[in-house]
Amino acid sequence: MTQPPAETWHAALDRLQRSGVPHVLATQVTSAGSTPREPGARMVITQEAVYDTLGGGTFEWQTIHAARDFLQQGRAGFHLETFSLGGRSGQCCGGFVNVLLEVFPGAATNIALFGAGHVGREIVKLSEALPWQIHWFDSRADVFNERDQQQPRLSCNTLSSPQEDTSALPPCCHALVLTHNHDEDYALITALLQRHDIASLGLIGSDSKWASFRGRLQREGYTAEEIERVRSPIGCIHNTKLSNKTPYAIALTVVTELLWLTDKPASLEMRGLEPSAIRALVDDTKTTQS
């Protein structure tokens, strides 16, 4: 178990939230009897590291194990764990604690962006405040600058092989193709159509460009269903393209479109603990203390 001593739980929490790495915030919410630490103690847990402590011992190990199980299962939200330090944890303290585990699954939405031109850059800037993990590709050398490399939830990649690079994308990814080269765009579209788990596929360009691509796909044997997976032009509002063709305006419509495509209601587990769980927590603590 790796435990970087220089980083506190709150510093780690801020960094992990910004970077979109899955993590758990563990908070000791109640205590009765003798316990290693008092209510309010916190620690942050990832699959690889632990930041800060709830007091050590078997109880802490069980907390870490439970947190990592939730991460492995993708069970985001709030989970209440109860520990009797003389029973479940086998410690000699003899106390009783409740620990709230807040599971953050990281960036739930993955965007694959092919092309680092003017529109691509504006899309990345507008997406910075959104909880998306962006996989950015371009085949040109030295197209990504130092700021690009440091932006949270953004990975910059050299596009070397459309087939290989698209096959490495995570499942349920939303892909946007807007490179500087039509042949490269077409190679990416055909490679992405082979991925049946791509959530959406958009291609920048005019109606005539898409008509040319569609005809070529038909001649190469792609079915109507496969071709209909491609959304082109991208950024249409009410099925109409804006007359404003500045990169910023186009990017605004594309990000708006992506917001609709990626929108989904929050899971029940993200809405907090049930009232019955809170009442039981208070009642159990009172009983233990009396």
Residue pairs with C-beta under 8 A, 6 or more apart in sequence:
1 49
1 50
1 64
2 48
2 49
2 50
3 49
3 50
3 51
4 49
4 51
7 15
7 51
8 51
8 52
9 25
9 42
9 43
9 44
9 51
9 52
10 42
11 51
12 23
12 44
12 49
12 51
12 52
13 23
13 25
13 44
13 51
16 23
16 44
16 46
16 104
17 104
18 152
18 153
19 152
19 153
20 106
20 107
20 131
20 133
20 152
20 153
21 46
21 106
22 46
22 47
22 71
22 104
22 105
22 106
23 44
23 45
23 46
23 71
23 104
23 106
24 44
24 45
24 46
24 67
24 68
24 70
24 71
24 101
24 102
24 103
24 104
25 42
25 43
25 44
25 101
25 102
25 104
26 42
26 43
26 44
26 45
26 54
26 63
26 67
26 99
26 100
26 101
26 102
27 40
27 41
27 42
27 99
27 100
27 102
28 35
28 37
28 38
28 39
28 40
28 41
28 42
28 54
28 97
28 98
28 99
29 39
29 80
29 98
29 99
29 100
29 281
30 39
30 96
30 97
30 98
30 281
30 285
31 37
31 38
31 39
31 95
31 96
31 97
32 95
32 96
32 97
32 285
32 288
32 289
33 85
33 93
33 94
33 95
33 96
33 288
34 85
34 93
34 94
34 95
35 55
35 85
35 93
35 95
35 96
35 97
36 54
36 55
36 56
36 57
36 59
36 60
36 93
37 53
37 54
37 55
41 53
41 54
41 55
42 52
42 54
43 50
43 51
43 52
43 53
43 54
43 60
43 63
44 50
44 51
44 52
45 51
45 63
45 64
45 67
45 68
45 71
46 71
47 68
47 71
47 72
50 64
53 60
54 60
54 63
54 99
57 89
57 91
58 89
58 90
58 91
59 83
59 85
59 89
59 91
59 97
62 81
62 83
62 88
62 89
63 81
63 83
63 99
63 101
66 79
66 81
66 101
67 101
67 103
70 79
70 101
70 103
71 103
71 105
74 105
75 103
75 269
76 103
76 104
76 105
76 267
76 269
76 270
77 102
77 103
77 267
77 268
77 269
77 270
77 271
78 100
78 101
78 102
78 103
78 269
78 270
78 272
78 273
79 100
79 101
79 103
79 269
80 98
80 99
80 100
80 101
80 273
80 277
80 281
81 98
81 99
81 100
81 101
82 88
82 96
82 97
82 98
82 99
82 284
83 89
83 96
83 97
83 98
83 99
84 96
85 91
85 92
85 93
85 94
85 95
85 96
85 97
86 92
86 93
86 94
86 95
96 284
96 285
96 288
98 281
98 284
98 285
100 273
106 133
107 131
107 132
107 133
107 153
108 131
109 131
109 132
109 133
109 174
109 262
110 132
110 133
110 134
110 135
110 169
110 170
110 172
110 173
110 174
111 127
111 132
111 133
111 134
111 135
111 173
111 174
111 175
111 176
111 258
112 134
112 135
112 137
112 166
112 169
112 173
112 174
112 175
112 176
113 120
113 123
113 124
113 134
113 135
113 136
113 137
113 176
113 178
114 137
114 138
114 159
114 175
114 176
114 177
114 178
114 179
114 184
114 185
114 188
115 137
115 138
115 176
115 177
115 178
115 179
115 180
115 204
116 136
116 137
116 138
116 140
116 143
116 144
117 178
117 179
117 180
117 247
118 247
119 178
119 204
119 247
119 250
119 251
119 254
120 136
120 138
120 178
121 247
122 247
122 248
122 250
122 251
122 252
123 176
123 251
123 254
123 255
124 134
124 136
124 148
124 151
124 154
125 251
126 251
126 252
126 255
127 134
127 255
127 258
128 151
128 152
128 154
130 255
130 259
131 153
132 153
132 258
132 262
133 153
133 155
134 153
134 154
134 155
135 155
135 157
135 169
135 173
136 144
136 148
136 154
136 155
136 156
136 157
137 157
137 158
137 159
137 165
138 144
138 158
138 159
138 179
139 158
139 159
139 160
139 179
139 181
139 184
140 180
141 158
144 156
148 154
148 156
149 156
157 165
159 165
159 179
159 184
162 184
162 187
162 188
162 190
162 191
163 191
165 191
166 175
166 188
166 191
166 192
166 194
166 195
167 191
167 194
167 195
169 175
169 195
169 198
171 197
172 197
172 198
172 199
173 198
173 199
174 198
174 199
174 200
174 202
174 258
174 261
174 262
175 188
175 192
175 198
175 200
175 201
175 202
176 202
176 203
176 204
176 234
176 254
176 258
177 185
177 188
177 189
177 192
177 201
177 202
177 203
177 204
178 185
178 203
178 204
178 234
179 185
179 188
182 209
185 203
185 204
185 205
185 213
186 213
186 216
189 201
189 203
189 213
189 217
189 230
190 217
190 220
192 198
192 201
193 201
193 222
193 226
193 229
193 230
198 229
199 261
199 262
200 231
200 261
201 229
201 230
201 231
202 230
202 231
202 232
202 234
202 254
202 257
203 209
203 210
203 213
203 230
203 231
203 232
203 233
203 234
204 232
204 233
204 234
204 250
205 213
205 232
205 233
206 233
207 233
209 232
210 230
210 232
210 233
213 230
213 232
214 227
214 230
217 226
217 227
218 227
233 241
234 253
234 254
234 257
235 241
235 242
235 250
235 251
235 252
235 253
235 254
235 256
235 257
236 253
236 257
237 253
237 256
237 257
242 249
242 250
242 253
244 250
